[in-house]
């Protein structure tokens, strides 16, 4: 929610700047736009487009997805400069065929600055960056100019590959990650099933041992009860026999004394 609020303020600020470019608004003078146009020139269009799209990217909640599209914005912004530089150099007579035999001199530097500032109006800052790029061959004389020129093409080609094949590589990585997660989940499920089976077997074993022990205890109690009854019966029988003998003895004694 806070991120969305910040984006609203961001878009309101951009809208305020755009309205100030075409009309009078408080707190902003026309001199700011003149200086901005002098420094950036027509490259203000891709710059403004970059900041507008960046606001939409900022609204993405997922960090990985936001970082993905943020990189694409930077790639597109850089490649716009590369395309403009290649276009200006080609109008100055430099291309893939003439680059190996081309020599940098003061007349070429003067034409480069004049075309960049006054004919194509790309502004001071992009012109300075292009001048420094061309001037590299003069600073490093052991490296020919066409190497830097081919490097400019290589940079544009490499960024184009990142823009085009980046989503394809990302989808491949997603598919690999999905298969890895599914494989890990299947392994976890199989291990859980094995644990459940082992637990069921253990529970069954405990139940069987409990039943056996109960049966054994019941049989022992039954046998002890039976033994107790038999013992009591034997004792009773002996007592009865002893009583009979005693009575007979007494009777005989009385008979003898009477006689």
C-alpha positions as CSV (number, residue, x, y, z in Angstrom):
1,X,0.0,0.0,0.0
2,X,2.8,2.4,0.8
3,X,4.5,1.6,-2.5
4,X,1.4,2.5,-4.4
5,X,1.1,5.8,-2.5
6,X,4.7,6.7,-3.4
7,X,4.0,5.9,-7.1
8,X,1.0,8.2,-7.1
9,X,3.2,11.0,-5.8
10,X,5.8,10.1,-8.4
11,X,3.4,10.3,-11.3
12,X,1.9,13.6,-10.0
13,X,5.4,15.0,-9.9
14,X,6.1,13.9,-13.5
15,X,2.7,15.3,-14.6
16,X,3.5,18.6,-12.9
17,X,6.8,18.8,-14.8
18,X,5.2,18.0,-18.1
19,X,2.5,20.6,-17.6
20,X,5.1,23.1,-16.6
21,X,6.9,22.5,-19.9
22,X,3.8,23.6,-21.9
23,X,2.4,26.2,-19.6
24,X,3.1,28.3,-16.5
25,X,3.1,26.6,-13.1
26,X,4.3,27.8,-9.7
27,X,7.7,26.9,-8.3
28,X,9.1,26.0,-11.8
29,X,10.6,28.5,-14.2
30,X,11.0,28.2,-17.9
31,X,14.8,28.4,-17.6
32,X,14.9,24.9,-16.0
33,X,13.4,23.4,-19.1
34,X,15.7,25.3,-21.4
35,X,18.7,24.1,-19.5
36,X,17.4,20.6,-19.4
37,X,16.8,20.6,-23.2
38,X,20.3,22.0,-23.8
39,X,21.9,19.3,-21.8
40,X,19.8,16.3,-23.0
41,X,18.3,17.5,-26.3
42,X,16.1,15.1,-28.2
43,X,17.3,12.4,-25.9
44,X,14.8,13.9,-23.4
45,X,12.1,11.8,-25.1
46,X,13.6,8.4,-24.2
47,X,14.6,9.8,-20.8
48,X,11.1,10.9,-20.0
49,X,9.7,7.6,-21.3
50,X,12.2,5.8,-19.0
51,X,11.0,7.7,-15.9
52,X,7.3,7.1,-16.8
53,X,7.7,3.4,-17.3
54,X,9.8,3.2,-14.2
55,X,6.8,4.3,-12.2
56,X,4.8,1.4,-13.5
57,X,7.7,-1.0,-12.7
58,X,7.9,0.4,-9.2
59,X,4.3,-0.7,-8.6
60,X,5.2,-4.4,-9.1
61,X,5.1,-6.1,-5.7
62,X,7.2,-9.1,-6.5
63,X,10.8,-8.2,-6.0
64,X,12.2,-10.6,-8.6
65,X,9.7,-9.6,-11.3
66,X,10.3,-5.9,-10.5
67,X,14.1,-6.3,-10.8
68,X,13.6,-8.2,-14.1
69,X,11.6,-5.3,-15.7
70,X,13.8,-2.7,-14.1
71,X,16.8,-4.2,-15.9
72,X,14.9,-4.2,-19.2
73,X,14.2,-0.5,-18.8
74,X,17.9,0.2,-18.3
75,X,18.8,-2.0,-21.3
76,X,16.3,-0.1,-23.5
77,X,17.5,3.3,-22.4
78,X,21.2,2.4,-23.0
79,X,20.5,0.8,-26.4
80,X,18.6,4.0,-27.5
81,X,21.9,5.9,-27.0
82,X,23.8,3.2,-28.9
83,X,21.5,3.4,-31.8
84,X,21.7,7.2,-32.0
85,X,25.5,7.1,-31.8
86,X,25.7,4.6,-34.6
87,X,23.3,6.7,-36.7
88,X,25.4,9.8,-36.3
89,X,28.7,8.0,-37.0
90,X,27.2,6.4,-40.1
91,X,26.2,9.9,-41.4
92,X,29.9,11.0,-40.9
93,X,31.0,8.2,-43.2
94,X,31.8,5.5,-40.6
95,X,30.4,2.0,-41.1
96,X,31.5,-1.6,-40.7
97,X,33.4,-1.4,-44.0
98,X,35.1,1.9,-43.7
99,X,35.9,1.7,-39.9
100,X,39.2,-0.3,-40.3
101,X,40.7,2.4,-42.6
102,X,39.2,5.4,-41.0
103,X,41.4,7.9,-39.2
104,X,40.4,10.3,-36.4
105,X,41.5,13.9,-36.8
106,X,40.4,17.4,-35.6
107,X,38.1,18.0,-38.6
108,X,36.2,14.8,-37.8
109,X,35.9,15.8,-34.2
110,X,34.6,19.2,-35.2
111,X,32.0,17.7,-37.6
112,X,31.0,15.2,-34.9
113,X,30.3,17.9,-32.4
114,X,28.5,20.2,-34.9
115,X,26.2,17.4,-36.2
116,X,25.5,16.1,-32.7
117,X,24.6,19.5,-31.2
118,X,23.1,21.5,-34.1
119,X,21.9,19.1,-36.6
120,X,20.6,16.2,-34.6
121,X,20.3,18.2,-31.3
122,X,21.1,15.3,-28.9
123,X,22.3,17.8,-26.2
124,X,25.5,18.5,-24.5
125,X,25.7,15.4,-22.3
126,X,25.1,12.8,-25.0
127,X,27.5,14.7,-27.3
128,X,30.2,14.7,-24.6
129,X,29.7,10.9,-24.1
130,X,30.1,10.3,-27.8
131,X,33.1,12.6,-28.0
132,X,34.8,10.7,-25.1
133,X,34.0,7.4,-26.8
134,X,35.6,8.5,-30.1
135,X,38.5,10.1,-28.2
136,X,39.5,6.7,-26.7
137,X,41.3,5.7,-29.8
138,X,43.5,8.9,-29.5
139,X,44.2,8.2,-25.8
140,X,45.0,4.5,-26.4
141,X,46.9,4.8,-29.7
142,X,47.9,1.1,-29.6
143,X,44.2,0.2,-30.0
144,X,42.8,1.1,-33.4
145,X,39.6,3.1,-33.7
146,X,37.6,0.3,-35.4
147,X,37.9,-1.9,-32.3
148,X,36.0,0.7,-30.3
149,X,33.5,1.1,-33.2
150,X,32.9,-2.7,-33.3
151,X,32.6,-2.7,-29.5
152,X,29.8,-0.2,-29.9
153,X,28.0,-2.7,-32.2
154,X,28.8,-5.5,-29.8
155,X,27.4,-3.6,-26.9
156,X,24.2,-3.0,-28.8
157,X,24.0,-6.6,-29.9
158,X,24.7,-7.9,-26.5
159,X,22.0,-5.7,-24.9
160,X,19.5,-6.8,-27.6
161,X,20.2,-10.4,-26.8
162,X,19.5,-9.7,-23.1
163,X,16.3,-8.0,-23.9
164,X,15.0,-10.7,-26.4
165,X,16.4,-13.9,-24.8
166,X,16.2,-12.8,-21.2
167,X,12.5,-13.8,-20.8
168,X,13.3,-17.1,-22.7
169,X,16.1,-17.9,-20.3
170,X,14.0,-16.8,-17.4
171,X,11.2,-19.2,-18.5
172,X,13.8,-22.0,-18.8
173,X,15.0,-21.3,-15.3
174,X,11.5,-21.3,-14.0
175,X,10.8,-24.6,-15.6
176,X,13.9,-26.1,-14.1
177,X,13.0,-24.7,-10.7
178,X,9.5,-26.1,-11.0
179,X,10.8,-29.5,-11.9
180,X,13.3,-29.4,-9.0
181,X,10.5,-28.4,-6.5
182,X,8.2,-31.2,-7.8
183,X,11.0,-33.7,-7.6
184,X,11.8,-32.7,-4.0
185,X,8.1,-32.8,-3.1
186,X,7.8,-36.3,-4.6
187,X,10.8,-37.4,-2.6
188,X,9.3,-35.9,0.6
189,X,6.0,-37.6,-0.1
190,X,7.6,-41.0,-0.6
191,X,9.6,-40.6,2.6
192,X,6.5,-39.6,4.5
193,X,4.6,-42.6,3.1
194,X,7.5,-44.8,4.2
195,X,7.4,-43.3,7.7
196,X,3.6,-43.8,7.9
197,X,4.0,-47.4,6.8
198,X,6.7,-48.0,9.4
199,X,4.6,-46.4,12.1
200,X,1.6,-48.5,11.2
201,X,3.7,-51.6,11.3
202,X,5.0,-50.6,14.7
203,X,1.5,-49.9,16.0
204,X,0.3,-53.2,14.7
205,X,3.3,-54.9,16.4
206,X,2.5,-53.1,19.7
207,X,-1.1,-54.1,19.5
208,X,-0.2,-57.8,18.9
209,X,2.3,-57.8,21.8
210,X,-0.3,-56.1,24.0
211,X,-3.0,-58.7,23.1
212,X,-0.5,-61.5,23.7
213,X,0.5,-60.1,27.0
214,X,-3.1,-59.7,28.0
215,X,-3.9,-63.3,27.0
216,X,-0.9,-64.5,28.9
217,X,-1.9,-62.6,32.0
218,X,-5.4,-63.9,31.7
219,X,-4.3,-67.5,31.4
220,X,-1.9,-67.1,34.3
221,X,-4.7,-65.6,36.4
222,X,-7.0,-68.4,35.4
223,X,-4.5,-71.1,36.2
224,X,-3.7,-69.5,39.5
225,X,-7.4,-69.3,40.3
226,X,-7.9,-72.9,39.3
227,X,-4.9,-73.9,41.4
228,X,-6.2,-72.0,44.3
229,X,-9.6,-73.7,44.1
230,X,-8.0,-77.1,43.8
231,X,-5.8,-76.3,46.8
232,X,-8.7,-75.2,48.9
233,X,-10.6,-78.3,47.9
234,X,-7.8,-80.5,49.0
235,X,-7.4,-78.7,52.3
236,X,-11.1,-79.0,52.9
237,X,-11.0,-82.6,52.1
238,X,-8.1,-83.2,54.5
239,X,-10.0,-81.3,57.3
240,X,-13.1,-83.3,56.7
241,X,-11.1,-86.5,56.9
242,X,-9.4,-85.4,60.1
243,X,-12.7,-84.5,61.7
244,X,-14.2,-87.9,61.0
245,X,-11.3,-89.7,62.5
246,X,-11.4,-87.6,65.6
247,X,-15.1,-88.2,66.2
248,X,-14.6,-91.9,65.8
249,X,-11.8,-91.9,68.3
250,X,-13.8,-90.1,70.8
251,X,-16.7,-92.4,70.3
252,X,-14.5,-95.4,70.9
253,X,-13.1,-94.0,74.0
254,X,-16.5,-93.3,75.5
255,X,-17.6,-96.8,74.7
256,X,-14.7,-98.3,76.4
257,X,-15.1,-96.2,79.5
258,X,-18.8,-97.1,79.7
259,X,-18.2,-100.7,79.6
